[in-house]
Amino acid sequence: MAKLRIILTLLVLAFSMPAFAQSSADVVIIGGGASGTMAAIQAARMDVEVLVVEETPWLGGMLTSAGVSAIDGNHELPSGLWGEFRQKLYDHYGGPKAVATGWVSHCLFEPAVGAAKLAELASGYPNLNVIHKASLKSLSYTDKWEVSYQVGRKTKTITAKVVIDATELGDVSAMLGVPYTVGMDDQSVDAFAPEDANDIIQDLTYVAILKDYGAGADKTIKKPAGYDPEEFACACVPAGEKGDGVSCDMMLDYGKLPNGKYMINWPNCGNDFYVNLIGLNKKERADRLEEAKDYTRKFIYFIQHELGYKHLGLAEDEFPTKDEFPLIPYHREARRPVAKSLLAVRHLAAPFDQPEKYYRTGVAVGDYPIDHHHDKNEEAPDIDFINIKVPSYNIPLGSLVPESQPNLVFAEKSIGVSNIVNGATRLQPVVMGIGQAAGALAAVAAKQDVNPAEVSIREVQQALLDQGAYLMPYKDVAATHPAFEAIQKIGATGIMKGTGVPYKWANETWFYPSQPISQYQLKEGLLSYYPELKEVHASGAWVDTKFLKEIFSWLGVSMPRDLETIPGISTEASYLSRAEVAVYLQAALDPFAQPVNFDGHLISEK
């Protein structure tokens, strides 16, 4: 691990030394967390000049600096940069089984390793610079951005075309006066919300990483002031006792990491802590976060002293901090700015039945259920969030675009979603996807010298597809599928729809690429794009090449030739599979090219 720290230090220096002399950039990203890092890499790959201003010495935010190194969700949706990051972890540890160490996740890793792998992903781009240990001082916009940040005692001002707010709490938007909401919505936004809105946010957690120092070791910390073991008595069932809940061994195995380490982020009578930091200044936040740390210290002492795990102590080789705690807390909720799109529960539960066709504008995907943490706030309404059932979903591009502020892009957890939906969109791989989409949007806007609100949604989606990112959350069509891009594009038109299934802790959407589709179902899907097809007679029979030829004839196009050169096509069966139909439609008609607005409605050709 000492070698890893040296590598991390060298990477930080490599990023920061040329960056401080930089006077302008196309895209400036405030915050190098899970979203900010992915935004930076995506934008750099699109050949724009990128600068990241990050307060800590690490990239990754909640993935690394907060110590939440157990990935929640998207195991079967390895979209874009999330998939690349996971592969780096596989390569480092020795494959998928080597990171399936704890039962909360399929992918767990040491935070320092994650930070090193993210630094590797972000390296090698001469047009990407990162300023670490830097704090934003001010920013303003006229015809361009002027961004001032401080490193040590030095202050630097840089100009930019586009700024991305990738801070943990949406602080950039607040500095700019962008309208936002905090806390729970009322029922006009979500039917499952409380009757009246409030400012209650989710509990945060100051995670700890414990290490097994071996039998006979005693790493028990000093008894924290105000310690009361009853606060944690319901966390687990000690060995030899009976009761409700999991055993204490199982509690620890929840977040078991490689190399004998344990992520302590236990929701049941554990170290969740309620405090709303959003409206506080820097000093006030620091003071309240010390309280959160102290609460985690109490839980650590409980684990060591009451439960007998004295050989488990704070990992001394994990974080570059004096107290051996993570660099930042795990924030589950932030400001939610007013955006072009507001993603509510109804859009997740029944995406095809809404007046807004947000699914057509999708740029990131998620499969985690709606999961809120409110146990440490007695004033929180009693809402059964986990039983608000939804399938897997996508996030519309409009949730990243301000309603009014030009040349700003939202990322991280500060996007246009409802409070309840934030319980699903806050997880690491979703936030990484949001960041990748933010980077693509900012890059297109900067290259075209236009406001992000004016960028073609389809152009941003194409940039993401080019990087293996998912627009639609189809678990049965991997990026390696020969018809992946065609299926993603046809799915994003709504001509062919997936089937959503709420399922345990990994919700689903199935495209069923090998199954047939009926003539009637296909015609109904095509009508919103091609209303002239209303005169076509379509039965319940499966679609075959003859029927497609009839459809194409009505539309004045020919069947694509040389079918064997089109990925996914096979003419052996008497009917065409859904994958084959998607490939035919995209090759012959290219309905994906028809522009849509932020509500997902077709923009009429003039």
C-alpha positions, 0 to 999 in steps of 0.5 A: 500500500505504501507503493500505491501511495507513492504512485498516487502522489506522483499522479497528483503532481503530474496533474497539478504542476502544468494545470496551475499555469493554465489561464483558459479551458473549454470546460471547467469542472468543480469537483473531482468526485464520482461524477466530476472524474467521469465528466473530465475523462469523457470531455477530454476524450472529445478533444476539449481542454478540461480543468478539474478543481478538486479539494482533496488529493484524490479523485473519486469522491464517494467511491474513494475519498468517502470510503464507500468502496462497495458498488451499489447496483448496475452489476449487469449494466456496466455502462461506459466508464463505470464498466472501464473502472470495474475492469481495472479493479478486476485486473488489479485484484484478479477478476470478478470473484476477487472483488465479490468479498462482501455480501452488499455488493458484487464489487468491493475494493480498497479506497486507495486502490480505487483512487489509483485506478481512477487516476490511471483512467484520467491520465494520458490526456494532455488536454486534461488537468486536475488541480488537487487541494484546491477550493473554489473562491468565486465564479461569474458569467457574462459572455464566458466564465471567470473561475477563481480558485485557491491552492495554498495561499495562491489564487488563480483565475481561469476562463471557460466556456462551460462549467460543470457543478460536480460538487458533493452538495451543489455548491456551485449552483447555490453560489450562482443563485440557481433555484433549487429545492432541499429535502422532501417534496410534496405530493404535487411532485410525487404521489408517495411524498408527504402531504407537505414539503420539508427540508429533511434530507437523508442521513449521511455516514462518515464511513470507516475502513477497519483492518484485521491486524491478526489474532492477538492484536488489540486495536481498541480505540479510546472510549469516546466521550458520551458513548452509550452501547445501547445506541448500537445494541440492535446493530447485530446479534452477538455470537451465542445470543438469539434475536432479530437481525443478522449475526455480528460476523455477517454485519462485518461481512456486509462491507468486507473488502479485499486484503482483510479490510472492512467498510463500516457503513452499516445502516441498521443501528449503525453509523448513519448520522443525521445532519443537514449541512447544505445551508452551512458555511465551511466552518459550520460544516467542519464542526458538524462533521466532527460530530459525525466522525465521533459517532462513527468512533462510538460505533467502532468502539462498540464493535471492538469493546462490546462485540469483541473484535479487538483485532479490527482497527482503523486501517493505517494505510488507507487514507492520507489523513491524520485521523485515518478517517476518509477525506470526506463523508458519504453524502446521500443527498444534495441540493436539487436544482431546477432543471429542464427535466424533473424526473419523478417516480411516475417516470420510472414506474411507467416511462411510456405512459407519461406526457413527457417521453423522458426515456427518449432522452436518456443518458445514464442508467440505473437499476438500484431500488428507491432506498432512503436512510432516515432512521437517525432523524426522528422528525422524518415522515414514516415512508416505506421508500423501499416498497415504492417499486420501480423497474430499472430506468434512465436519466434524461439529459434535461435533468443535467441542464439548468432551466435558466443559467447558461453554460452550466451543467449539473452533475453528481447528486445535484440534478433535476430529480425528485427527492424520492427518485434521488434515493435511486439515482444517488448510487455510485455507478449512476452518478458515474454515468451522470458525470460521463453524460455531463462531460459529453454535453459540456464538450459538445457545447464547448466545441460548438460554442453554444449553450448546453440547452441548445445542443442536440440531444441525439448528438450527446447520446451518440457521443456516449454510445461511442464510448460504450455507454447505455442510453436504455437499461437493457440487462439482456443486451450487453455492449458487446452484443452485435446489435447493441447500438441499433437496439439502444437507438431504437429503444430510445425512440420508443418504437420498440419498448423494453419490459420493466420488472421491479426485482429485489435489489437489482431492478430490470428492463428486458429487451428480449433480443431473440424473441419475435415481435408482432406486426401490430406491435411494431406498427403501433410503435412506428406510428408516432414517427411515421403516421402515414403507416396508419393505412398499413394492415398489421396482424398479430403474426410475427414480423418477417422480411415480407412485412418489413418490405411492405413497411419500407415500401410505404415509407419510400425506402428499400430493404437494406442489402447485404444483410450479412454485413449488418451485425445481428442479422440472420435470415434463416428463421421464418420470422425476424427477432427483435434484435434483427428488426431493430437493426433493419429499422435503424439501417433503413430509416434511422429514426434515431436521427429525428431530433427530440426536445427535453420532454422527448417530443419530436421536433417538427422539421421546418 
